[in-house]
Amino acid sequence: MVRAPLAGWRRVEVTGRRTKLDFAHLLRDMADVHVPGRKIVPVMDNLNTH
């Protein structure tokens, strides 16, 4: 899930696996489509350690 709380939007994408390639595609889509030309500050939760 990617969200921008101050902008008031979120995006949920479901994939078959959580690979680094899936994550890279999600970040590329966010940078190119949703917030082009703007600074991105990722804040992430490490899901696999729980």
All heavy atoms as atom14 arrays in JSON, in Angstrom:
{
  "sequence": "MVRAPLAGWRRVEVTGRRTKLDFAHLLRDMADVHVPGRKIVPVMDNLNTH",
  "atom14_mask": [
    [1, 1, 1, 1, 1, 1, 1, 1, 0, 0, 0, 0, 0, 0],
    [1, 1, 1, 1, 1, 1, 1, 0, 0, 0, 0, 0, 0, 0],
    [1, 1, 1, 1, 1, 1, 1, 1, 1, 1, 1, 0, 0, 0],
    [1, 1, 1, 1, 1, 0, 0, 0, 0, 0, 0, 0, 0, 0],
    [1, 1, 1, 1, 1, 1, 1, 0, 0, 0, 0, 0, 0, 0],
    [1, 1, 1, 1, 1, 1, 1, 1, 0, 0, 0, 0, 0, 0],
    [1, 1, 1, 1, 1, 0, 0, 0, 0, 0, 0, 0, 0, 0],
    [1, 1, 1, 1, 0, 0, 0, 0, 0, 0, 0, 0, 0, 0],
    [1, 1, 1, 1, 1, 1, 1, 1, 1, 1, 1, 1, 1, 1],
    [1, 1, 1, 1, 1, 1, 1, 1, 1, 1, 1, 0, 0, 0],
    [1, 1, 1, 1, 1, 1, 1, 1, 1, 1, 1, 0, 0, 0],
    [1, 1, 1, 1, 1, 1, 1, 0, 0, 0, 0, 0, 0, 0],
    [1, 1, 1, 1, 1, 1, 1, 1, 1, 0, 0, 0, 0, 0],
    [1, 1, 1, 1, 1, 1, 1, 0, 0, 0, 0, 0, 0, 0],
    [1, 1, 1, 1, 1, 1, 1, 0, 0, 0, 0, 0, 0, 0],
    [1, 1, 1, 1, 0, 0, 0, 0, 0, 0, 0, 0, 0, 0],
    [1, 1, 1, 1, 1, 1, 1, 1, 1, 1, 1, 0, 0, 0],
    [1, 1, 1, 1, 1, 1, 1, 1, 1, 1, 1, 0, 0, 0],
    [1, 1, 1, 1, 1, 1, 1, 0, 0, 0, 0, 0, 0, 0],
    [1, 1, 1, 1, 1, 1, 1, 1, 1, 0, 0, 0, 0, 0],
    [1, 1, 1, 1, 1, 1, 1, 1, 0, 0, 0, 0, 0, 0],
    [1, 1, 1, 1, 1, 1, 1, 1, 0, 0, 0, 0, 0, 0],
    [1, 1, 1, 1, 1, 1, 1, 1, 1, 1, 1, 0, 0, 0],
    [1, 1, 1, 1, 1, 0, 0, 0, 0, 0, 0, 0, 0, 0],
    [1, 1, 1, 1, 1, 1, 1, 1, 1, 1, 0, 0, 0, 0],
    [1, 1, 1, 1, 1, 1, 1, 1, 0, 0, 0, 0, 0, 0],
    [1, 1, 1, 1, 1, 1, 1, 1, 0, 0, 0, 0, 0, 0],
    [1, 1, 1, 1, 1, 1, 1, 1, 1, 1, 1, 0, 0, 0],
    [1, 1, 1, 1, 1, 1, 1, 1, 0, 0, 0, 0, 0, 0],
    [1, 1, 1, 1, 1, 1, 1, 1, 0, 0, 0, 0, 0, 0],
    [1, 1, 1, 1, 1, 0, 0, 0, 0, 0, 0, 0, 0, 0],
    [1, 1, 1, 1, 1, 1, 1, 1, 0, 0, 0, 0, 0, 0],
    [1, 1, 1, 1, 1, 1, 1, 0, 0, 0, 0, 0, 0, 0],
    [1, 1, 1, 1, 1, 1, 1, 1, 1, 1, 0, 0, 0, 0],
    [1, 1, 1, 1, 1, 1, 1, 0, 0, 0, 0, 0, 0, 0],
    [1, 1, 1, 1, 1, 1, 1, 0, 0, 0, 0, 0, 0, 0],
    [1, 1, 1, 1, 0, 0, 0, 0, 0, 0, 0, 0, 0, 0],
    [1, 1, 1, 1, 1, 1, 1, 1, 1, 1, 1, 0, 0, 0],
    [1, 1, 1, 1, 1, 1, 1, 1, 1, 0, 0, 0, 0, 0],
    [1, 1, 1, 1, 1, 1, 1, 1, 0, 0, 0, 0, 0, 0],
    [1, 1, 1, 1, 1, 1, 1, 0, 0, 0, 0, 0, 0, 0],
    [1, 1, 1, 1, 1, 1, 1, 0, 0, 0, 0, 0, 0, 0],
    [1, 1, 1, 1, 1, 1, 1, 0, 0, 0, 0, 0, 0, 0],
    [1, 1, 1, 1, 1, 1, 1, 1, 0, 0, 0, 0, 0, 0],
    [1, 1, 1, 1, 1, 1, 1, 1, 0, 0, 0, 0, 0, 0],
    [1, 1, 1, 1, 1, 1, 1, 1, 0, 0, 0, 0, 0, 0],
    [1, 1, 1, 1, 1, 1, 1, 1, 0, 0, 0, 0, 0, 0],
    [1, 1, 1, 1, 1, 1, 1, 1, 0, 0, 0, 0, 0, 0],
    [1, 1, 1, 1, 1, 1, 1, 0, 0, 0, 0, 0, 0, 0],
    [1, 1, 1, 1, 1, 1, 1, 1, 1, 1, 0, 0, 0, 0]
  ],
  "atom14_positions": [
    [[0.84, -1.17, 0.0], [0.0, 0.0, 0.0], [0.89, 1.24, 0.0], [1.89, 1.29, 0.71], [-0.89, 0.01, 1.23], [-1.85, 1.17, 1.22], [-3.07, 1.07, 2.51], [-2.51, 2.35, 3.57], [0.0, 0.0, 0.0], [0.0, 0.0, 0.0], [0.0, 0.0, 0.0], [0.0, 0.0, 0.0], [0.0, 0.0, 0.0], [0.0, 0.0, 0.0]],
    [[0.51, 2.18, -0.8], [1.2, 3.47, -0.86], [0.16, 4.52, -0.54], [-0.95, 4.48, -1.04], [1.77, 3.72, -2.28], [2.41, 5.08, -2.36], [2.75, 2.64, -2.66], [0.0, 0.0, 0.0], [0.0, 0.0, 0.0], [0.0, 0.0, 0.0], [0.0, 0.0, 0.0], [0.0, 0.0, 0.0], [0.0, 0.0, 0.0], [0.0, 0.0, 0.0]],
    [[0.54, 5.46, 0.32], [-0.43, 6.51, 0.64], [0.27, 7.84, 0.85], [1.44, 7.9, 1.21], [-1.26, 6.14, 1.86], [-0.5, 6.1, 3.14], [-1.38, 5.58, 4.26], [-0.75, 5.89, 5.54], [-1.31, 6.63, 6.47], [-2.51, 7.11, 6.3], [-0.67, 6.87, 7.59], [0.0, 0.0, 0.0], [0.0, 0.0, 0.0], [0.0, 0.0, 0.0]],
    [[-0.5, 8.87, 0.61], [-0.05, 10.23, 0.85], [-1.12, 10.89, 1.71], [-2.09, 11.45, 1.19], [0.14, 10.97, -0.46], [0.0, 0.0, 0.0], [0.0, 0.0, 0.0], [0.0, 0.0, 0.0], [0.0, 0.0, 0.0], [0.0, 0.0, 0.0], [0.0, 0.0, 0.0], [0.0, 0.0, 0.0], [0.0, 0.0, 0.0], [0.0, 0.0, 0.0]],
    [[-0.98, 10.82, 3.02], [-2.06, 11.29, 3.9], [-2.35, 12.78, 3.77], [-3.51, 13.19, 3.86], [-1.58, 10.95, 5.3], [-0.14, 10.62, 5.19], [0.14, 10.27, 3.77], [0.0, 0.0, 0.0], [0.0, 0.0, 0.0], [0.0, 0.0, 0.0], [0.0, 0.0, 0.0], [0.0, 0.0, 0.0], [0.0, 0.0, 0.0], [0.0, 0.0, 0.0]],
    [[-1.35, 13.59, 3.52], [-1.6, 15.03, 3.4], [-2.29, 15.38, 2.08], [-3.02, 16.35, 2.0], [-0.29, 15.81, 3.53], [0.41, 15.67, 4.89], [1.72, 16.45, 4.89], [-0.49, 16.12, 6.02], [0.0, 0.0, 0.0], [0.0, 0.0, 0.0], [0.0, 0.0, 0.0], [0.0, 0.0, 0.0], [0.0, 0.0, 0.0], [0.0, 0.0, 0.0]],
    [[-2.08, 14.56, 1.07], [-2.74, 14.78, -0.22], [-4.1, 14.1, -0.27], [-4.91, 14.39, -1.14], [-1.86, 14.25, -1.35], [0.0, 0.0, 0.0], [0.0, 0.0, 0.0], [0.0, 0.0, 0.0], [0.0, 0.0, 0.0], [0.0, 0.0, 0.0], [0.0, 0.0, 0.0], [0.0, 0.0, 0.0], [0.0, 0.0, 0.0], [0.0, 0.0, 0.0]],
    [[-4.35, 13.17, 0.66], [-5.65, 12.52, 0.75], [-5.85, 11.39, -0.24], [-6.97, 11.14, -0.67], [0.0, 0.0, 0.0], [0.0, 0.0, 0.0], [0.0, 0.0, 0.0], [0.0, 0.0, 0.0], [0.0, 0.0, 0.0], [0.0, 0.0, 0.0], [0.0, 0.0, 0.0], [0.0, 0.0, 0.0], [0.0, 0.0, 0.0], [0.0, 0.0, 0.0]],
    [[-4.8, 10.67, -0.61], [-4.99, 9.53, -1.51], [-4.16, 8.34, -1.04], [-3.22, 8.46, -0.29], [-4.68, 9.86, -2.96], [-3.24, 10.16, -3.27], [-2.65, 11.38, -3.28], [-2.21, 9.23, -3.61], [-1.33, 11.27, -3.6], [-1.03, 9.96, -3.82], [-2.16, 7.85, -3.75], [0.17, 9.35, -4.16], [-0.96, 7.25, -4.1], [0.18, 8.01, -4.3]],
    [[-4.56, 7.16, -1.54], [-3.83, 5.94, -1.26], [-3.99, 4.99, -2.45], [-4.91, 5.11, -3.25], [-4.31, 5.26, 0.01], [-5.69, 4.69, -0.13], [-6.09, 3.93, 1.11], [-7.44, 3.42, 0.89], [-8.33, 3.29, 1.82], [-8.05, 3.64, 3.04], [-9.51, 2.81, 1.54], [0.0, 0.0, 0.0], [0.0, 0.0, 0.0], [0.0, 0.0, 0.0]],
    [[-3.06, 4.06, -2.55], [-3.11, 3.07, -3.62], [-2.75, 1.72, -3.03], [-1.77, 1.59, -2.31], [-2.13, 3.42, -4.72], [-2.03, 2.31, -5.72], [-1.66, 2.78, -7.05], [-1.77, 1.63, -7.93], [-0.89, 1.33, -8.84], [0.13, 2.12, -9.02], [-1.05, 0.29, -9.6], [0.0, 0.0, 0.0], [0.0, 0.0, 0.0], [0.0, 0.0, 0.0]],
    [[-3.56, 0.73, -3.34], [-3.32, -0.63, -2.87], [-3.09, -1.5, -4.09], [-3.86, -1.47, -5.04], [-4.53, -1.16, -2.06], [-4.3, -2.6, -1.64], [-4.8, -0.27, -0.86], [0.0, 0.0, 0.0], [0.0, 0.0, 0.0], [0.0, 0.0, 0.0], [0.0, 0.0, 0.0], [0.0, 0.0, 0.0], [0.0, 0.0, 0.0], [0.0, 0.0, 0.0]],
    [[-2.01, -2.27, -4.06], [-1.72, -3.2, -5.15], [-1.42, -4.57, -4.55], [-0.61, -4.68, -3.64], [-0.53, -2.71, -5.96], [-0.24, -3.58, -7.15], [0.81, -2.97, -8.05], [0.85, -1.74, -8.16], [1.58, -3.74, -8.63], [0.0, 0.0, 0.0], [0.0, 0.0, 0.0], [0.0, 0.0, 0.0], [0.0, 0.0, 0.0], [0.0, 0.0, 0.0]],
    [[-2.09, -5.57, -5.07], [-1.91, -6.94, -4.59], [-1.14, -7.72, -5.64], [-1.5, -7.71, -6.82], [-3.28, -7.62, -4.33], [-3.09, -9.06, -3.87], [-4.07, -6.82, -3.32], [0.0, 0.0, 0.0], [0.0, 0.0, 0.0], [0.0, 0.0, 0.0], [0.0, 0.0, 0.0], [0.0, 0.0, 0.0], [0.0, 0.0, 0.0], [0.0, 0.0, 0.0]],
    [[-0.06, -8.37, -5.21], [0.73, -9.2, -6.11], [0.79, -10.61, -5.55], [0.48, -10.84, -4.38], [2.16, -8.65, -6.26], [2.78, -8.61, -4.99], [2.15, -7.24, -6.85], [0.0, 0.0, 0.0], [0.0, 0.0, 0.0], [0.0, 0.0, 0.0], [0.0, 0.0, 0.0], [0.0, 0.0, 0.0], [0.0, 0.0, 0.0], [0.0, 0.0, 0.0]],
    [[1.22, -11.54, -6.38], [1.31, -12.93, -5.94], [2.37, -13.15, -4.87], [2.22, -14.0, -4.01], [0.0, 0.0, 0.0], [0.0, 0.0, 0.0], [0.0, 0.0, 0.0], [0.0, 0.0, 0.0], [0.0, 0.0, 0.0], [0.0, 0.0, 0.0], [0.0, 0.0, 0.0], [0.0, 0.0, 0.0], [0.0, 0.0, 0.0], [0.0, 0.0, 0.0]],
    [[3.43, -12.37, -4.94], [4.52, -12.46, -3.97], [4.98, -11.05, -3.63], [4.73, -10.12, -4.38], [5.67, -13.26, -4.56], [5.25, -14.67, -4.92], [6.34, -15.38, -5.63], [7.47, -15.59, -4.74], [8.6, -16.14, -5.11], [8.77, -16.52, -6.33], [9.58, -16.3, -4.24], [0.0, 0.0, 0.0], [0.0, 0.0, 0.0], [0.0, 0.0, 0.0]],
    [[5.7, -10.9, -2.54], [6.26, -9.59, -2.18], [7.74, -9.58, -2.5], [8.58, -9.73, -1.62], [6.04, -9.31, -0.7], [4.62, -9.05, -0.32], [4.5, -8.59, 1.12], [5.26, -9.4, 2.06], [4.76, -10.35, 2.82], [3.49, -10.63, 2.75], [5.53, -11.01, 3.65], [0.0, 0.0, 0.0], [0.0, 0.0, 0.0], [0.0, 0.0, 0.0]],
    [[8.06, -9.42, -3.77], [9.47, -9.44, -4.17], [10.0, -8.02, -4.29], [9.23, -7.06, -4.36], [9.64, -10.14, -5.53], [8.97, -9.37, -6.54], [9.07, -11.55, -5.49], [0.0, 0.0, 0.0], [0.0, 0.0, 0.0], [0.0, 0.0, 0.0], [0.0, 0.0, 0.0], [0.0, 0.0, 0.0], [0.0, 0.0, 0.0], [0.0, 0.0, 0.0]],
    [[11.32, -7.9, -4.34], [11.92, -6.58, -4.51], [11.57, -6.0, -5.87], [11.46, -4.78, -6.02], [13.42, -6.62, -4.28], [14.17, -7.55, -5.19], [15.63, -7.59, -4.79], [16.35, -8.72, -5.49], [17.71, -8.86, -5.01], [0.0, 0.0, 0.0], [0.0, 0.0, 0.0], [0.0, 0.0, 0.0], [0.0, 0.0, 0.0], [0.0, 0.0, 0.0]],
    [[11.34, -6.84, -6.87], [10.94, -6.36, -8.18], [9.52, -5.78, -8.14], [9.26, -4.73, -8.74], [11.02, -7.49, -9.21], [10.86, -7.1, -10.66], [11.91, -6.06, -11.06], [10.96, -8.32, -11.54], [0.0, 0.0, 0.0], [0.0, 0.0, 0.0], [0.0, 0.0, 0.0], [0.0, 0.0, 0.0], [0.0, 0.0, 0.0], [0.0, 0.0, 0.0]],
    [[8.62, -6.42, -7.41], [7.26, -5.88, -7.23], [7.33, -4.51, -6.55], [6.63, -3.57, -6.94], [6.41, -6.81, -6.36], [6.08, -8.12, -7.04], [6.04, -8.15, -8.28], [5.86, -9.11, -6.31], [0.0, 0.0, 0.0], [0.0, 0.0, 0.0], [0.0, 0.0, 0.0], [0.0, 0.0, 0.0], [0.0, 0.0, 0.0], [0.0, 0.0, 0.0]],
    [[8.17, -4.4, -5.54], [8.33, -3.14, -4.81], [8.91, -2.05, -5.72], [8.45, -0.91, -5.71], [9.23, -3.37, -3.6], [9.4, -2.16, -2.73], [8.31, -1.6, -2.09], [10.64, -1.6, -2.54], [8.46, -0.49, -1.28], [10.81, -0.49, -1.73], [9.71, 0.07, -1.09], [0.0, 0.0, 0.0], [0.0, 0.0, 0.0], [0.0, 0.0, 0.0]],
    [[9.89, -2.42, -6.53], [10.5, -1.46, -7.46], [9.48, -0.96, -8.48], [9.44, 0.24, -8.79], [11.69, -2.1, -8.17], [0.0, 0.0, 0.0], [0.0, 0.0, 0.0], [0.0, 0.0, 0.0], [0.0, 0.0, 0.0], [0.0, 0.0, 0.0], [0.0, 0.0, 0.0], [0.0, 0.0, 0.0], [0.0, 0.0, 0.0], [0.0, 0.0, 0.0]],
    [[8.64, -1.85, -8.98], [7.6, -1.44, -9.94], [6.59, -0.5, -9.29], [6.13, 0.46, -9.91], [6.89, -2.65, -10.53], [7.69, -3.39, -11.53], [7.97, -2.88, -12.78], [8.29, -4.59, -11.48], [8.7, -3.75, -13.45], [8.93, -4.8, -12.67], [0.0, 0.0, 0.0], [0.0, 0.0, 0.0], [0.0, 0.0, 0.0], [0.0, 0.0, 0.0]],
    [[6.24, -0.77, -8.06], [5.3, 0.08, -7.34], [5.88, 1.48, -7.13], [5.2, 2.48, -7.37], [4.94, -0.54, -5.99], [3.92, 0.21, -5.15], [2.56, 0.17, -5.82], [3.85, -0.39, -3.76], [0.0, 0.0, 0.0], [0.0, 0.0, 0.0], [0.0, 0.0, 0.0], [0.0, 0.0, 0.0], [0.0, 0.0, 0.0], [0.0, 0.0, 0.0]],
    [[7.15, 1.55, -6.73], [7.79, 2.85, -6.55], [7.93, 3.61, -7.88], [7.72, 4.82, -7.94], [9.16, 2.68, -5.9], [9.17, 2.28, -4.44], [10.61, 2.13, -3.96], [8.43, 3.28, -3.59], [0.0, 0.0, 0.0], [0.0, 0.0, 0.0], [0.0, 0.0, 0.0], [0.0, 0.0, 0.0], [0.0, 0.0, 0.0], [0.0, 0.0, 0.0]],
    [[8.29, 2.9, -8.94], [8.41, 3.54, -10.26], [7.07, 4.1, -10.72], [6.98, 5.21, -11.2], [8.95, 2.52, -11.26], [8.94, 2.97, -12.72], [9.88, 4.13, -12.98], [11.23, 3.77, -12.66], [12.19, 3.62, -13.55], [11.96, 3.82, -14.81], [13.4, 3.29, -13.16], [0.0, 0.0, 0.0], [0.0, 0.0, 0.0], [0.0, 0.0, 0.0]],
    [[6.0, 3.32, -10.53], [4.66, 3.78, -10.92], [4.27, 5.01, -10.11], [3.73, 5.97, -10.66], [3.65, 2.65, -10.7], [2.26, 3.04, -11.15], [2.11, 3.43, -12.33], [1.33, 2.96, -10.32], [0.0, 0.0, 0.0], [0.0, 0.0, 0.0], [0.0, 0.0, 0.0], [0.0, 0.0, 0.0], [0.0, 0.0, 0.0], [0.0, 0.0, 0.0]],
    [[4.56, 4.99, -8.82], [4.22, 6.14, -7.98], [4.99, 7.38, -8.43], [4.43, 8.46, -8.57], [4.53, 5.84, -6.52], [4.11, 6.97, -5.59], [4.42, 6.63, -3.86], [6.19, 6.59, -3.8], [0.0, 0.0, 0.0], [0.0, 0.0, 0.0], [0.0, 0.0, 0.0], [0.0, 0.0, 0.0], [0.0, 0.0, 0.0], [0.0, 0.0, 0.0]],
    [[6.27, 7.21, -8.72], [7.1, 8.36, -9.11], [6.73, 8.89, -10.49], [6.74, 10.1, -10.71], [8.57, 7.95, -9.1], [0.0, 0.0, 0.0], [0.0, 0.0, 0.0], [0.0, 0.0, 0.0], [0.0, 0.0, 0.0], [0.0, 0.0, 0.0], [0.0, 0.0, 0.0], [0.0, 0.0, 0.0], [0.0, 0.0, 0.0], [0.0, 0.0, 0.0]],
    [[6.4, 8.02, -11.42], [6.12, 8.45, -12.79], [4.68, 8.91, -13.02], [4.43, 9.8, -13.81], [6.43, 7.32, -13.78], [7.91, 7.03, -13.88], [8.72, 7.87, -13.43], [8.26, 5.96, -14.42], [0.0, 0.0, 0.0], [0.0, 0.0, 0.0], [0.0, 0.0, 0.0], [0.0, 0.0, 0.0], [0.0, 0.0, 0.0], [0.0, 0.0, 0.0]],
    [[3.73, 8.28, -12.31], [2.31, 8.53, -12.58], [1.65, 9.42, -11.53], [0.97, 10.38, -11.86], [1.54, 7.19, -12.7], [0.05, 7.44, -12.87], [2.1, 6.36, -13.84], [0.0, 0.0, 0.0], [0.0, 0.0, 0.0], [0.0, 0.0, 0.0], [0.0, 0.0, 0.0], [0.0, 0.0, 0.0], [0.0, 0.0, 0.0], [0.0, 0.0, 0.0]],
    [[1.85, 9.08, -10.26], [1.08, 9.73, -9.2], [1.69, 11.02, -8.67], [0.95, 11.94, -8.32], [0.83, 8.74, -8.06], [0.05, 7.55, -8.48], [-1.3, 7.61, -8.76], [0.42, 6.27, -8.72], [-1.73, 6.43, -9.14], [-0.7, 5.6, -9.13], [0.0, 0.0, 0.0], [0.0, 0.0, 0.0], [0.0, 0.0, 0.0], [0.0, 0.0, 0.0]],
    [[3.0, 11.09, -8.58], [3.63, 12.3, -8.04], [4.85, 12.7, -8.9], [5.94, 12.86, -8.37], [4.05, 12.12, -6.57], [2.84, 12.06, -5.67], [4.91, 10.9, -6.38], [0.0, 0.0, 0.0], [0.0, 0.0, 0.0], [0.0, 0.0, 0.0], [0.0, 0.0, 0.0], [0.0, 0.0, 0.0], [0.0, 0.0, 0.0], [0.0, 0.0, 0.0]],
    [[4.66, 12.86, -10.2], [5.82, 13.18, -11.05], [6.44, 14.53, -10.69], [5.74, 15.5, -10.43], [5.23, 13.2, -12.46], [3.79, 13.48, -12.27], [3.42, 12.88, -10.94], [0.0, 0.0, 0.0], [0.0, 0.0, 0.0], [0.0, 0.0, 0.0], [0.0, 0.0, 0.0], [0.0, 0.0, 0.0], [0.0, 0.0, 0.0], [0.0, 0.0, 0.0]],
    [[7.76, 14.55, -10.62], [8.47, 15.79, -10.34], [8.46, 16.24, -8.9], [8.95, 17.32, -8.6], [0.0, 0.0, 0.0], [0.0, 0.0, 0.0], [0.0, 0.0, 0.0], [0.0, 0.0, 0.0], [0.0, 0.0, 0.0], [0.0, 0.0, 0.0], [0.0, 0.0, 0.0], [0.0, 0.0, 0.0], [0.0, 0.0, 0.0], [0.0, 0.0, 0.0]],
    [[7.92, 15.44, -8.01], [7.88, 15.81, -6.6], [8.81, 14.93, -5.79], [9.12, 13.81, -6.16], [6.46, 15.69, -6.06], [5.52, 16.66, -6.76], [4.16, 16.69, -6.16], [4.24, 17.15, -4.78], [3.23, 17.02, -3.94], [2.11, 16.47, -4.31], [3.35, 17.45, -2.71], [0.0, 0.0, 0.0], [0.0, 0.0, 0.0], [0.0, 0.0, 0.0]],
    [[9.25, 15.44, -4.68], [10.12, 14.7, -3.77], [9.32, 13.6, -3.09], [8.21, 13.83, -2.61], [10.7, 15.66, -2.74], [11.62, 15.01, -1.74], [12.13, 16.06, -0.77], [12.99, 15.45, 0.31], [13.46, 16.48, 1.25], [0.0, 0.0, 0.0], [0.0, 0.0, 0.0], [0.0, 0.0, 0.0], [0.0, 0.0, 0.0], [0.0, 0.0, 0.0]],
    [[9.89, 12.4, -3.01], [9.24, 11.27, -2.36], [10.05, 10.91, -1.11], [11.26, 10.71, -1.2], [9.17, 10.06, -3.31], [8.33, 10.41, -4.53], [8.61, 8.85, -2.59], [8.36, 9.35, -5.6], [0.0, 0.0, 0.0], [0.0, 0.0, 0.0], [0.0, 0.0, 0.0], [0.0, 0.0, 0.0], [0.0, 0.0, 0.0], [0.0, 0.0, 0.0]],
    [[9.38, 10.83, 0.02], [10.03, 10.43, 1.27], [9.37, 9.13, 1.73], [8.27, 9.14, 2.29], [9.87, 11.52, 2.37], [10.53, 11.08, 3.64], [10.43, 12.84, 1.89], [0.0, 0.0, 0.0], [0.0, 0.0, 0.0], [0.0, 0.0, 0.0], [0.0, 0.0, 0.0], [0.0, 0.0, 0.0], [0.0, 0.0, 0.0], [0.0, 0.0, 0.0]],
    [[10.01, 7.98, 1.49], [9.39, 6.72, 1.89], [9.49, 6.48, 3.4], [10.51, 6.73, 4.01], [10.18, 5.66, 1.13], [11.47, 6.31, 0.78], [11.25, 7.79, 0.76], [0.0, 0.0, 0.0], [0.0, 0.0, 0.0], [0.0, 0.0, 0.0], [0.0, 0.0, 0.0], [0.0, 0.0, 0.0], [0.0, 0.0, 0.0], [0.0, 0.0, 0.0]],
    [[8.4, 6.01, 3.96], [8.36, 5.57, 5.35], [7.81, 4.15, 5.29], [6.69, 3.94, 4.85], [7.43, 6.47, 6.2], [7.34, 5.94, 7.62], [7.9, 7.9, 6.16], [0.0, 0.0, 0.0], [0.0, 0.0, 0.0], [0.0, 0.0, 0.0], [0.0, 0.0, 0.0], [0.0, 0.0, 0.0], [0.0, 0.0, 0.0], [0.0, 0.0, 0.0]],
    [[8.63, 3.17, 5.71], [8.26, 1.77, 5.48], [8.22, 0.98, 6.77], [8.96, 1.26, 7.7], [9.28, 1.14, 4.53], [9.3, 1.82, 3.19], [10.56, 1.17, 2.1], [12.01, 2.03, 2.7], [0.0, 0.0, 0.0], [0.0, 0.0, 0.0], [0.0, 0.0, 0.0], [0.0, 0.0, 0.0], [0.0, 0.0, 0.0], [0.0, 0.0, 0.0]],
    [[7.35, -0.02, 6.77], [7.26, -0.99, 7.85], [7.88, -2.28, 7.34], [7.55, -2.74, 6.25], [5.81, -1.21, 8.25], [5.64, -2.24, 9.34], [6.62, -2.52, 10.06], [4.54, -2.78, 9.49], [0.0, 0.0, 0.0], [0.0, 0.0, 0.0], [0.0, 0.0, 0.0], [0.0, 0.0, 0.0], [0.0, 0.0, 0.0], [0.0, 0.0, 0.0]],
    [[8.76, -2.89, 8.08], [9.38, -4.14, 7.67], [8.46, -5.29, 8.04], [8.56, -5.9, 9.1], [10.75, -4.29, 8.33], [11.55, -5.38, 7.7], [11.03, -6.13, 6.87], [12.78, -5.51, 8.08], [0.0, 0.0, 0.0], [0.0, 0.0, 0.0], [0.0, 0.0, 0.0], [0.0, 0.0, 0.0], [0.0, 0.0, 0.0], [0.0, 0.0, 0.0]],
    [[7.57, -5.63, 7.16], [6.51, -6.61, 7.39], [7.07, -7.99, 7.73], [6.49, -8.72, 8.52], [5.61, -6.69, 6.16], [4.47, -7.7, 6.18], [3.47, -7.31, 7.26], [3.81, -7.77, 4.83], [0.0, 0.0, 0.0], [0.0, 0.0, 0.0], [0.0, 0.0, 0.0], [0.0, 0.0, 0.0], [0.0, 0.0, 0.0], [0.0, 0.0, 0.0]],
    [[8.17, -8.38, 7.14], [8.65, -9.76, 7.27], [9.32, -10.06, 8.61], [9.71, -11.19, 8.85], [9.62, -10.07, 6.14], [8.91, -10.1, 4.81], [7.75, -10.46, 4.74], [9.57, -9.67, 3.77], [0.0, 0.0, 0.0], [0.0, 0.0, 0.0], [0.0, 0.0, 0.0], [0.0, 0.0, 0.0], [0.0, 0.0, 0.0], [0.0, 0.0, 0.0]],
    [[9.48, -9.1, 9.5], [10.14, -9.38, 10.77], [9.17, -9.73, 11.88], [9.59, -10.09, 12.96], [10.99, -8.18, 11.22], [10.14, -7.06, 11.44], [12.05, -7.85, 10.21], [0.0, 0.0, 0.0], [0.0, 0.0, 0.0], [0.0, 0.0, 0.0], [0.0, 0.0, 0.0], [0.0, 0.0, 0.0], [0.0, 0.0, 0.0], [0.0, 0.0, 0.0]],
    [[7.89, -9.61, 11.66], [6.91, -9.85, 12.71], [6.66, -11.32, 12.9], [6.55, -12.09, 12.05], [5.6, -9.14, 12.41], [5.76, -7.65, 12.33], [5.93, -6.88, 13.44], [5.79, -6.82, 11.29], [6.05, -5.62, 13.07], [5.97, -5.57, 11.77], [0.0, 0.0, 0.0], [0.0, 0.0, 0.0], [0.0, 0.0, 0.0], [0.0, 0.0, 0.0]]
  ]
}
